[in-house]
Amino acid sequence: MQKPHRILLDRVSAYADEAAAFMRRRRVARRPFARLYYPNGRSADHAEDSRSGAELFVAAGRLIEVAGRKER
């Protein structure tokens, strides 16, 4: 049997984790961004209005244009 304070701490930690996840989902849903995944498992978000984000959006737009062209 766990100690009473440990049960309370686990419950508060679970609520804090859920609140943090909610805020991440809300923030992600409200702004355009580019997410890069690296080979070591790390990921990084780049906002559309940042320098790197703007460059990534331009590059992605060009890739979409090229991929959308049909060969004749």
Phi and psi restraints in degrees (range 20) as a CNS / XPLOR table:
assign (resid 1 and name C) (resid 2 and name N)
       (resid 2 and name CA) (resid 2 and name C) 1.0 -77.5 20.0 2
assign (resid 2 and name N) (resid 2 and name CA)
       (resid 2 and name C) (resid 3 and name N) 1.0 155.9 20.0 2
assign (resid 2 and name C) (resid 3 and name N)
       (resid 3 and name CA) (resid 3 and name C) 1.0 -71.3 20.0 2
assign (resid 3 and name N) (resid 3 and name CA)
       (resid 3 and name C) (resid 4 and name N) 1.0 146.4 20.0 2
assign (resid 3 and name C) (resid 4 and name N)
       (resid 4 and name CA) (resid 4 and name C) 1.0 -55.2 20.0 2
assign (resid 4 and name N) (resid 4 and name CA)
       (resid 4 and name C) (resid 5 and name N) 1.0 -39.6 20.0 2
assign (resid 4 and name C) (resid 5 and name N)
       (resid 5 and name CA) (resid 5 and name C) 1.0 -69.0 20.0 2
assign (resid 5 and name N) (resid 5 and name CA)
       (resid 5 and name C) (resid 6 and name N) 1.0 -27.0 20.0 2
assign (resid 5 and name C) (resid 6 and name N)
       (resid 6 and name CA) (resid 6 and name C) 1.0 -71.0 20.0 2
assign (resid 6 and name N) (resid 6 and name CA)
       (resid 6 and name C) (resid 7 and name N) 1.0 -38.6 20.0 2
assign (resid 6 and name C) (resid 7 and name N)
       (resid 7 and name CA) (resid 7 and name C) 1.0 -62.7 20.0 2
assign (resid 7 and name N) (resid 7 and name CA)
       (resid 7 and name C) (resid 8 and name N) 1.0 -45.1 20.0 2
assign (resid 7 and name C) (resid 8 and name N)
       (resid 8 and name CA) (resid 8 and name C) 1.0 -63.7 20.0 2
assign (resid 8 and name N) (resid 8 and name CA)
       (resid 8 and name C) (resid 9 and name N) 1.0 -42.4 20.0 2
assign (resid 8 and name C) (resid 9 and name N)
       (resid 9 and name CA) (resid 9 and name C) 1.0 -63.5 20.0 2
assign (resid 9 and name N) (resid 9 and name CA)
       (resid 9 and name C) (resid 10 and name N) 1.0 -41.0 20.0 2
assign (resid 9 and name C) (resid 10 and name N)
       (resid 10 and name CA) (resid 10 and name C) 1.0 -63.0 20.0 2
assign (resid 10 and name N) (resid 10 and name CA)
       (resid 10 and name C) (resid 11 and name N) 1.0 -41.4 20.0 2
assign (resid 10 and name C) (resid 11 and name N)
       (resid 11 and name CA) (resid 11 and name C) 1.0 -66.7 20.0 2
assign (resid 11 and name N) (resid 11 and name CA)
       (resid 11 and name C) (resid 12 and name N) 1.0 -44.2 20.0 2
assign (resid 11 and name C) (resid 12 and name N)
       (resid 12 and name CA) (resid 12 and name C) 1.0 -64.1 20.0 2
assign (resid 12 and name N) (resid 12 and name CA)
       (resid 12 and name C) (resid 13 and name N) 1.0 -40.6 20.0 2
assign (resid 12 and name C) (resid 13 and name N)
       (resid 13 and name CA) (resid 13 and name C) 1.0 -62.0 20.0 2
assign (resid 13 and name N) (resid 13 and name CA)
       (resid 13 and name C) (resid 14 and name N) 1.0 -41.0 20.0 2
assign (resid 13 and name C) (resid 14 and name N)
       (resid 14 and name CA) (resid 14 and name C) 1.0 -63.9 20.0 2
assign (resid 14 and name N) (resid 14 and name CA)
       (resid 14 and name C) (resid 15 and name N) 1.0 -43.0 20.0 2
assign (resid 14 and name C) (resid 15 and name N)
       (resid 15 and name CA) (resid 15 and name C) 1.0 -64.2 20.0 2
assign (resid 15 and name N) (resid 15 and name CA)
       (resid 15 and name C) (resid 16 and name N) 1.0 -40.6 20.0 2
assign (resid 15 and name C) (resid 16 and name N)
       (resid 16 and name CA) (resid 16 and name C) 1.0 -64.5 20.0 2
assign (resid 16 and name N) (resid 16 and name CA)
       (resid 16 and name C) (resid 17 and name N) 1.0 -41.4 20.0 2
assign (resid 16 and name C) (resid 17 and name N)
       (resid 17 and name CA) (resid 17 and name C) 1.0 -62.1 20.0 2
assign (resid 17 and name N) (resid 17 and name CA)
       (resid 17 and name C) (resid 18 and name N) 1.0 -42.9 20.0 2
assign (resid 17 and name C) (resid 18 and name N)
       (resid 18 and name CA) (resid 18 and name C) 1.0 -66.3 20.0 2
assign (resid 18 and name N) (resid 18 and name CA)
       (resid 18 and name C) (resid 19 and name N) 1.0 -39.7 20.0 2
assign (resid 18 and name C) (resid 19 and name N)
       (resid 19 and name CA) (resid 19 and name C) 1.0 -65.1 20.0 2
assign (resid 19 and name N) (resid 19 and name CA)
       (resid 19 and name C) (resid 20 and name N) 1.0 -41.3 20.0 2
assign (resid 19 and name C) (resid 20 and name N)
       (resid 20 and name CA) (resid 20 and name C) 1.0 -64.6 20.0 2
assign (resid 20 and name N) (resid 20 and name CA)
       (resid 20 and name C) (resid 21 and name N) 1.0 -41.0 20.0 2
assign (resid 20 and name C) (resid 21 and name N)
       (resid 21 and name CA) (resid 21 and name C) 1.0 -63.9 20.0 2
assign (resid 21 and name N) (resid 21 and name CA)
       (resid 21 and name C) (resid 22 and name N) 1.0 -40.8 20.0 2
assign (resid 21 and name C) (resid 22 and name N)
       (resid 22 and name CA) (resid 22 and name C) 1.0 -60.2 20.0 2
assign (resid 22 and name N) (resid 22 and name CA)
       (resid 22 and name C) (resid 23 and name N) 1.0 -45.4 20.0 2
assign (resid 22 and name C) (resid 23 and name N)
       (resid 23 and name CA) (resid 23 and name C) 1.0 -65.2 20.0 2
assign (resid 23 and name N) (resid 23 and name CA)
       (resid 23 and name C) (resid 24 and name N) 1.0 -36.9 20.0 2
assign (resid 23 and name C) (resid 24 and name N)
       (resid 24 and name CA) (resid 24 and name C) 1.0 -64.5 20.0 2
assign (resid 24 and name N) (resid 24 and name CA)
       (resid 24 and name C) (resid 25 and name N) 1.0 -44.8 20.0 2
assign (resid 24 and name C) (resid 25 and name N)
       (resid 25 and name CA) (resid 25 and name C) 1.0 -62.8 20.0 2
assign (resid 25 and name N) (resid 25 and name CA)
       (resid 25 and name C) (resid 26 and name N) 1.0 -42.6 20.0 2
assign (resid 25 and name C) (resid 26 and name N)
       (resid 26 and name CA) (resid 26 and name C) 1.0 -64.4 20.0 2
assign (resid 26 and name N) (resid 26 and name CA)
       (resid 26 and name C) (resid 27 and name N) 1.0 -44.5 20.0 2
assign (resid 26 and name C) (resid 27 and name N)
       (resid 27 and name CA) (resid 27 and name C) 1.0 -65.4 20.0 2
assign (resid 27 and name N) (resid 27 and name CA)
       (resid 27 and name C) (resid 28 and name N) 1.0 -40.7 20.0 2
assign (resid 27 and name C) (resid 28 and name N)
       (resid 28 and name CA) (resid 28 and name C) 1.0 -65.9 20.0 2
assign (resid 28 and name N) (resid 28 and name CA)
       (resid 28 and name C) (resid 29 and name N) 1.0 -38.3 20.0 2
assign (resid 28 and name C) (resid 29 and name N)
       (resid 29 and name CA) (resid 29 and name C) 1.0 -72.1 20.0 2
assign (resid 29 and name N) (resid 29 and name CA)
       (resid 29 and name C) (resid 30 and name N) 1.0 -18.8 20.0 2
assign (resid 29 and name C) (resid 30 and name N)
       (resid 30 and name CA) (resid 30 and name C) 1.0 -98.2 20.0 2
assign (resid 30 and name N) (resid 30 and name CA)
       (resid 30 and name C) (resid 31 and name N) 1.0 -10.5 20.0 2
assign (resid 30 and name C) (resid 31 and name N)
       (resid 31 and name CA) (resid 31 and name C) 1.0 -138.0 20.0 2
assign (resid 31 and name N) (resid 31 and name CA)
       (resid 31 and name C) (resid 32 and name N) 1.0 141.1 20.0 2
assign (resid 31 and name C) (resid 32 and name N)
       (resid 32 and name CA) (resid 32 and name C) 1.0 -72.7 20.0 2
assign (resid 32 and name N) (resid 32 and name CA)
       (resid 32 and name C) (resid 33 and name N) 1.0 141.8 20.0 2
assign (resid 32 and name C) (resid 33 and name N)
       (resid 33 and name CA) (resid 33 and name C) 1.0 -155.5 20.0 2
assign (resid 33 and name N) (resid 33 and name CA)
       (resid 33 and name C) (resid 34 and name N) 1.0 163.5 20.0 2
assign (resid 33 and name C) (resid 34 and name N)
       (resid 34 and name CA) (resid 34 and name C) 1.0 -114.0 20.0 2
assign (resid 34 and name N) (resid 34 and name CA)
       (resid 34 and name C) (resid 35 and name N) 1.0 131.3 20.0 2
assign (resid 34 and name C) (resid 35 and name N)
       (resid 35 and name CA) (resid 35 and name C) 1.0 -112.7 20.0 2
assign (resid 35 and name N) (resid 35 and name CA)
       (resid 35 and name C) (resid 36 and name N) 1.0 126.8 20.0 2
assign (resid 35 and name C) (resid 36 and name N)
       (resid 36 and name CA) (resid 36 and name C) 1.0 -106.0 20.0 2
assign (resid 36 and name N) (resid 36 and name CA)
       (resid 36 and name C) (resid 37 and name N) 1.0 136.3 20.0 2
assign (resid 36 and name C) (resid 37 and name N)
       (resid 37 and name CA) (resid 37 and name C) 1.0 -109.6 20.0 2
assign (resid 37 and name N) (resid 37 and name CA)
       (resid 37 and name C) (resid 38 and name N) 1.0 131.9 20.0 2
assign (resid 37 and name C) (resid 38 and name N)
       (resid 38 and name CA) (resid 38 and name C) 1.0 -101.6 20.0 2
assign (resid 38 and name N) (resid 38 and name CA)
       (resid 38 and name C) (resid 39 and name N) 1.0 156.7 20.0 2
assign (resid 38 and name C) (resid 39 and name N)
       (resid 39 and name CA) (resid 39 and name C) 1.0 -57.7 20.0 2
assign (resid 39 and name N) (resid 39 and name CA)
       (resid 39 and name C) (resid 40 and name N) 1.0 -29.1 20.0 2
assign (resid 39 and name C) (resid 40 and name N)
       (resid 40 and name CA) (resid 40 and name C) 1.0 -81.4 20.0 2
assign (resid 40 and name N) (resid 40 and name CA)
       (resid 40 and name C) (resid 41 and name N) 1.0 5.1 20.0 2
assign (resid 40 and name C) (resid 41 and name N)
       (resid 41 and name CA) (resid 41 and name C) 1.0 96.0 20.0 2
assign (resid 41 and name N) (resid 41 and name CA)
       (resid 41 and name C) (resid 42 and name N) 1.0 -8.3 20.0 2
assign (resid 41 and name C) (resid 42 and name N)
       (resid 42 and name CA) (resid 42 and name C) 1.0 -76.6 20.0 2
assign (resid 42 and name N) (resid 42 and name CA)
       (resid 42 and name C) (resid 43 and name N) 1.0 149.1 20.0 2
assign (resid 42 and name C) (resid 43 and name N)
       (resid 43 and name CA) (resid 43 and name C) 1.0 -130.6 20.0 2
assign (resid 43 and name N) (resid 43 and name CA)
       (resid 43 and name C) (resid 44 and name N) 1.0 156.4 20.0 2
assign (resid 43 and name C) (resid 44 and name N)
       (resid 44 and name CA) (resid 44 and name C) 1.0 -141.2 20.0 2
assign (resid 44 and name N) (resid 44 and name CA)
       (resid 44 and name C) (resid 45 and name N) 1.0 135.0 20.0 2
assign (resid 44 and name C) (resid 45 and name N)
       (resid 45 and name CA) (resid 45 and name C) 1.0 -96.5 20.0 2
assign (resid 45 and name N) (resid 45 and name CA)
       (resid 45 and name C) (resid 46 and name N) 1.0 139.3 20.0 2
assign (resid 45 and name C) (resid 46 and name N)
       (resid 46 and name CA) (resid 46 and name C) 1.0 -125.1 20.0 2
assign (resid 46 and name N) (resid 46 and name CA)
       (resid 46 and name C) (resid 47 and name N) 1.0 116.4 20.0 2
assign (resid 46 and name C) (resid 47 and name N)
       (resid 47 and name CA) (resid 47 and name C) 1.0 -66.6 20.0 2
assign (resid 47 and name N) (resid 47 and name CA)
       (resid 47 and name C) (resid 48 and name N) 1.0 151.7 20.0 2
assign (resid 47 and name C) (resid 48 and name N)
       (resid 48 and name CA) (resid 48 and name C) 1.0 -61.1 20.0 2
assign (resid 48 and name N) (resid 48 and name CA)
       (resid 48 and name C) (resid 49 and name N) 1.0 -32.3 20.0 2
assign (resid 48 and name C) (resid 49 and name N)
       (resid 49 and name CA) (resid 49 and name C) 1.0 -88.5 20.0 2
assign (resid 49 and name N) (resid 49 and name CA)
       (resid 49 and name C) (resid 50 and name N) 1.0 1.5 20.0 2
assign (resid 49 and name C) (resid 50 and name N)
       (resid 50 and name CA) (resid 50 and name C) 1.0 -85.6 20.0 2
assign (resid 50 and name N) (resid 50 and name CA)
       (resid 50 and name C) (resid 51 and name N) 1.0 161.8 20.0 2
assign (resid 50 and name C) (resid 51 and name N)
       (resid 51 and name CA) (resid 51 and name C) 1.0 -61.1 20.0 2
assign (resid 51 and name N) (resid 51 and name CA)
       (resid 51 and name C) (resid 52 and name N) 1.0 -49.4 20.0 2
assign (resid 51 and name C) (resid 52 and name N)
       (resid 52 and name CA) (resid 52 and name C) 1.0 -66.5 20.0 2
assign (resid 52 and name N) (resid 52 and name CA)
       (resid 52 and name C) (resid 53 and name N) 1.0 -37.2 20.0 2
assign (resid 52 and name C) (resid 53 and name N)
       (resid 53 and name CA) (resid 53 and name C) 1.0 -64.1 20.0 2
assign (resid 53 and name N) (resid 53 and name CA)
       (resid 53 and name C) (resid 54 and name N) 1.0 -42.3 20.0 2
assign (resid 53 and name C) (resid 54 and name N)
       (resid 54 and name CA) (resid 54 and name C) 1.0 -62.1 20.0 2
assign (resid 54 and name N) (resid 54 and name CA)
       (resid 54 and name C) (resid 55 and name N) 1.0 -41.6 20.0 2
assign (resid 54 and name C) (resid 55 and name N)
       (resid 55 and name CA) (resid 55 and name C) 1.0 -65.6 20.0 2
assign (resid 55 and name N) (resid 55 and name CA)
       (resid 55 and name C) (resid 56 and name N) 1.0 -39.1 20.0 2
assign (resid 55 and name C) (resid 56 and name N)
       (resid 56 and name CA) (resid 56 and name C) 1.0 -66.4 20.0 2
assign (resid 56 and name N) (resid 56 and name CA)
       (resid 56 and name C) (resid 57 and name N) 1.0 -38.9 20.0 2
assign (resid 56 and name C) (resid 57 and name N)
       (resid 57 and name CA) (resid 57 and name C) 1.0 -65.6 20.0 2
assign (resid 57 and name N) (resid 57 and name CA)
       (resid 57 and name C) (resid 58 and name N) 1.0 -39.5 20.0 2
assign (resid 57 and name C) (resid 58 and name N)
       (resid 58 and name CA) (resid 58 and name C) 1.0 -64.0 20.0 2
assign (resid 58 and name N) (resid 58 and name CA)
       (resid 58 and name C) (resid 59 and name N) 1.0 -46.0 20.0 2
assign (resid 58 and name C) (resid 59 and name N)
       (resid 59 and name CA) (resid 59 and name C) 1.0 -63.3 20.0 2
assign (resid 59 and name N) (resid 59 and name CA)
       (resid 59 and name C) (resid 60 and name N) 1.0 -41.4 20.0 2
assign (resid 59 and name C) (resid 60 and name N)
       (resid 60 and name CA) (resid 60 and name C) 1.0 -65.3 20.0 2
assign (resid 60 and name N) (resid 60 and name CA)
       (resid 60 and name C) (resid 61 and name N) 1.0 -40.0 20.0 2
assign (resid 60 and name C) (resid 61 and name N)
       (resid 61 and name CA) (resid 61 and name C) 1.0 -61.7 20.0 2
assign (resid 61 and name N) (resid 61 and name CA)
       (resid 61 and name C) (resid 62 and name N) 1.0 -40.7 20.0 2
assign (resid 61 and name C) (resid 62 and name N)
       (resid 62 and name CA) (resid 62 and name C) 1.0 -66.2 20.0 2
assign (resid 62 and name N) (resid 62 and name CA)
       (resid 62 and name C) (resid 63 and name N) 1.0 -40.0 20.0 2
assign (resid 62 and name C) (resid 63 and name N)
       (resid 63 and name CA) (resid 63 and name C) 1.0 -62.3 20.0 2
assign (resid 63 and name N) (resid 63 and name CA)
       (resid 63 and name C) (resid 64 and name N) 1.0 -39.5 20.0 2
assign (resid 63 and name C) (resid 64 and name N)
       (resid 64 and name CA) (resid 64 and name C) 1.0 -65.4 20.0 2
assign (resid 64 and name N) (resid 64 and name CA)
       (resid 64 and name C) (resid 65 and name N) 1.0 -40.8 20.0 2
assign (resid 64 and name C) (resid 65 and name N)
       (resid 65 and name CA) (resid 65 and name C) 1.0 -61.1 20.0 2
assign (resid 65 and name N) (resid 65 and name CA)
       (resid 65 and name C) (resid 66 and name N) 1.0 -46.2 20.0 2
assign (resid 65 and name C) (resid 66 and name N)
       (resid 66 and name CA) (resid 66 and name C) 1.0 -65.9 20.0 2
assign (resid 66 and name N) (resid 66 and name CA)
       (resid 66 and name C) (resid 67 and name N) 1.0 -42.6 20.0 2
assign (resid 66 and name C) (resid 67 and name N)
       (resid 67 and name CA) (resid 67 and name C) 1.0 -67.9 20.0 2
assign (resid 67 and name N) (resid 67 and name CA)
       (resid 67 and name C) (resid 68 and name N) 1.0 -27.4 20.0 2
assign (resid 67 and name C) (resid 68 and name N)
       (resid 68 and name CA) (resid 68 and name C) 1.0 -80.8 20.0 2
assign (resid 68 and name N) (resid 68 and name CA)
       (resid 68 and name C) (resid 69 and name N) 1.0 -15.4 20.0 2
assign (resid 68 and name C) (resid 69 and name N)
       (resid 69 and name CA) (resid 69 and name C) 1.0 -73.6 20.0 2
assign (resid 69 and name N) (resid 69 and name CA)
       (resid 69 and name C) (resid 70 and name N) 1.0 135.7 20.0 2
assign (resid 69 and name C) (resid 70 and name N)
       (resid 70 and name CA) (resid 70 and name C) 1.0 -97.3 20.0 2
assign (resid 70 and name N) (resid 70 and name CA)
       (resid 70 and name C) (resid 71 and name N) 1.0 138.3 20.0 2
assign (resid 70 and name C) (resid 71 and name N)
       (resid 71 and name CA) (resid 71 and name C) 1.0 -76.3 20.0 2
assign (resid 71 and name N) (resid 71 and name CA)
       (resid 71 and name C) (resid 72 and name N) 1.0 141.3 20.0 2
